[in-house]
Amino acid sequence: MKEMVRRNKILLLLVGVLFAAVIGWFLHAFFGGNRWEGDPEKLFFVSRGQTFASIVDSLEARGIIRSKSLFVFVAKISGGVTRMHIGKYVFRSGVSNNGIFQELRTGKGSTLISVAVPEGLTSKQQARLFSRALGIDSSRFVNIVHDALFARSLGIESPSLEGYLVPDTYAFMWQQDEKEVIRRMVGEFVHFYNDSLQAQGRVYGWTTTQVLALASIVEGETRLSGERAIIAGVYHNRLLKGMRLEADPTIQFMLEDGPRRVLYADLKIDNPYNTYLHPGLPPGPVNNPGRASILAALYPSQHTYLYFVANGTGGHWFSSTYGEHQRYVRMYRRMRAKQQLSALQRPTGNLFRQE
């Protein structure tokens, strides 16, 4: 009898030890820390269409999890191996398998990505910027921009959203849907272009797209805040006199291999956007102007200038007569010739270096 009791005690002890070991293993699998050397934080991206298996492989390859089998076990026990949220995640050394899994399954750990969009980019250039920063499909982005039905769904009566994508600094999720990115940018424009600005556009008899067309030309001509309204005034004056705008930004927009130096041959290309051939405003914006350029187009400086040319120092010389304009053109060409000669004479520093 005593022997049986002793055996039962031993059996219970063994069962207890086994149970404690199983519990310990479960706790280790779920809550044990995944640690690594070096930078305590690691970035991790989950992309559209990525399978659970490939996500686990990536976690292991990045050194974020210590054991694929343990992580898969945790995921299966938690019942969610079929869907992980796309996003950009930041994991710190010591994070548990359960912590990683819960962040990926809920998406709550996904961080926003700040993207600064400069003024004057075309939708194609913006698409490339977002593709690099957010991992979105640049071709789909451009196609949506030029989808008239989608534009109408946003309340924009235009065949394209070119010009309506307000430059700003935005915060988006990794691989945010392209429509959501565009909707956010157009929303910023709608918020900015209030009733008073719309009324000012109607003073000139212009649609919103026409206002943005001029604003985009102004944006393409200068980066100096003090010049925007002056340049806008030049184009207003030319329009009032029935003169062609002859705006280089419209030529750049129609070039397949642009932006580049505009050639005389380019000015002869028969294209609706060629303001050297066709009078009036171009059919639409040639880039996405910033708020300051839109305001300049609506509230131009009052002056008699009809021409301007670069002064070689980042600004422009303005003139009211063609003769005065030609004098400034000759001055600019002489300055450019001196700069080019100086560049040719300047030592490069590695002229005689041998590889």
N, C-alpha and C positions, 0 to 999 in steps of 0.2 A: 504493500500500500504506500509506504514511504517512498519507494522507488518510483511509483507511478506519479506521485505528487511532484517529486524532484524532476521527472521527465517533463511533466506539464509546465513547470516553472521555466525549465530551459526552453521548451517550445514557445511559450509566451514571450520569453526574453528575445528569442530569435525573431519571432514575428514582429515584436516591438522594434528591434534593431532594423529589420528589413523595412518596416513601415516608415521609420524615421529616415532611412536612407532614401526611400522613394520620395518622401516629402522633401527631403533636402535636395534631391536631384531635380524635382519639379521647381522648387524655389530657385535653384541655380539656373535652370533652363529659362524660366520666365523673368527673373529679376536680377540675375547675376550681371555684373557690369562688363560691357565690351570696351576694352581699353587698348589704346595705341600710343606709340611714341610720337614726339614732334608736336605739330600744331594740335591743340586740344579740340579744335572744331574742324569738321569736314563737311563740305558741300555735297549734296546728293540730289540728282534730278530724276524724276519719273516722267517719261514722255508718253504721248498718245500712242495707244496700241501696244505698249510694252507689256509683255506677259509677266505673270508672277515669277516664273522660273528665271527669266532674264533679270528681273529686279533683284532676286536673291543672288544670282551670279555677280551682279554689279556691286551689291553690298559687300560680298566677300572680296571681290577684286579691289575695292576701295579700302579694304581693311577695316570696315565698320563693324562687321559681325565676326565673331571668333569661330563660329561653326555653322555651316549651312544646315546641317541636319537638325541642330537644336532650334534654329530659327524657323525652319519649316514645321517642326513639331509644334512649336508655340502657335504658329499661324493656323495650323489645322485644328488644334484644340480650341482655338478662339473662333473657328468657323468662318474665316474670311479670306481665303486664298484666291478668290476669283476676281476681286476688284480692288485696285489700289488707286488712290487719287494722284493725278498728275500734279506736278509742282516742283518747286525748289525747296529743299529741306536742309537744315543745318543740324548736324548731330555732334554732341560733345562726347569726348572720351569718358567712358563709364556708363553710357546709356545702356539700358537693358534691352533684351530682345522684345519684351512686351512693350516697352516704351517706343521702340522703333516701329513695331508693327501697328500700334494704335495710332501713331502719327500718320503713317502711310494709309491706313484704312479709312481714317476720318478726314484726312487732309488738313486737320487743325494745325499741324506743324509746318505747313507750307508757308513760306515767307514771300512777301511782296518784293518785286524787283523795280527799282527806280530807273526810269528811262528819260533822259533829257533829249527832247526833240528840238533841234535848232530851227530858226526861222528860215524860210526860203527853200526848203527841200521839196522836191516833187513827191508824189505818192510812191513812185518807184524807189526813190532814195529812202523815204520813210520805211517802206517795206523791207529794204535791206537792213536798215537800222534795227527794226523790231525783230527781224529774223535772227540777227546776231545776239540781241539782248534777251529775247523771249523764246527763241526756238520756234517761231510761228512759220507758216507757209507763206513766203513772200508773194508767190504767184497768185494764191487765193486772195491775199490782201488786196493786190492791185485789181483783180477781177471784180471784187466786191465794190471797190471805190468807183469803178466804172459801170456799175449796175444801176440803171435808172430806177428800176422798181424798188431796190433797196433804199436809194436816196429818197424816193417819194415816201417810203414807210417812215422815214425820219423827219418828214415834213419839209424836205428840200426839193424844190421844183427845178431840177437841173439834171441833165443827162449824166453828170459825173459829180463826184464829191471832191474832185481836185479843187483846192483852194479853201475848202471847208474844214480841213484837218488842222485844227489850231495847234501851232507849236507851243509846247509847254513841257514841264517835267511831270511825268505821270508815274503812278505805281500800279503795276499789273502783276498777275500771277504768271508763273512759268507756263508757256504754251497756252496763254489765254486765247479764247476763241477770237478769230480775226474780226468777226462782226462786232464783238463786244469792244475790242480795241477801237475800231472805227466809230462805233456808236458813242463811246466816251468822248472822243475827240470832237465829233460833230456837236455833241451836247455842250461842250465848252464854247463852241462858236455860237450856238443858239442862245446860250446864257449871256454872252458878251454882246451880241448884235441886237441890242434892245430896240424898243420902239422909236426912240429919238434918233438912233443911227439909221434905222430903216427910213424914217421920214427924211433925213438928210440925203439919203440916196435917191429918193423920189424927187428931190429938188432938181437933180440933174436929169431926171427922166430915166434913171438906170435901174435895172434889176439888181438883186443882190449879187448874182453871178458877175455882172458887169463891174460892180464896185470891187469885187475881189479880183477881177481881171486887172484893173488898174493898180490895185494894191500889190498884186504879185509882181507887176513890172517895177514898181517902186522898190519892193523888197529885193528884186534882182539887181537893181542899179546901185544901191548903196547900203552900207552897214553903219553909216554915221547917223545918229539920231537927229542931229541938227540939219541934215540935208533932206530928210524924207519929205517934209511938207514942201520944200522948195522944188524938188524934182516932180512931185505930184502937180505943183503949180505949172511947171513947164508943159506937162502933158495935157493939163486942162486947157492951157492957152493954145496948144497945137490943135486940139479937138475943136475949140471955138472958131479957129481960123480955117478949119477944113484941111489942115496939113496932116500928112501921114505921121504916125507916131515914131516910126523908125527906131524901135526899141530892141536892143540886142537881146534882152532876156527872152523875147518871143522867138528869136532865131534859135537860141540855145535849146528851147523847149522842143522845137521841131526836129532837131538834129538827132539822128540815130546814134551817133558816136560821141555825143556831147556829154558833159560840158567840155568845150575846148575853145581855142581861139577862133573867132568868127572870121571867115574868109569872104572876099568880095563875091565869090561864086555862090556862097550860101544865100546872099541877099537876093539872088535871082530865082531861088527855088519857089515854084508855085505851090504855096501851102496856105491854108486859111489863117495860120498863125503868123505868116510873114507880114509884119507891119511896115516893111519897106515897100511892099507891093500893094497891100490892101489898106484902104483908109479905115478909120475908126478903131474901136477897141477889138482885140482878138476875140474869138468865139468863147473863150473861157479863161480862167486863171492858168498861169504857166508855172506856178509853184504854190506852196501853202504859206501865205504871208502871216506875219505876226500882227498882233493887235495894233502896234504903233504904225505900221504901214497902212493898215485898214483905216485908221483915224486920219492919216495923212491924205489918203485918197479922197476921203469925205470932206476934210477941212484943209485944203491946200493953201499955201502961202499966196498972197496977192502980189504979183509982180509982172514985169513985161518980158521975162526971159522966155526964149523959144528954143535955146540950144544949151548943151553942156558937154564937156569933155573932161576926162580924167586929168588931174593935175600931177599925177605921179607920186603923190604922197598919201593916197587913200581917199582923197576928196575929189571935188570937181570945180572947174571954172564954168561960170554961167555967163551967157551973153544974150542980148536981145536982137542982134542983127547977125546975118550970115557972115558978113565981112569980119566982124569981131570974133565970131566963132572960128573962122578959118585961121585967124591969128593965133588963137589958143591951140588949135590943132597943130599948127607948125611948132609952137613952143613945146607941146607934149611930145611930138616926134623927135625934136632935138634932144629933149631930156631922156627919152627912151634910148636913143642912139648912144648917148653918153653912158647910160647905165649898162647897156649891152657891151660896149667897148671896155668899160671898167671890169665887168664880169669876166671877159675874155683874158684880160691882163692880170687878174687876181690869181696868185698861186693857189693851187688846190690842196697842197699839203701832202699829196701822195702821188705827185706827177711822175716821180722816178722810182716809186716803190716797185720792187720785184716780188712776184708771188712765188 
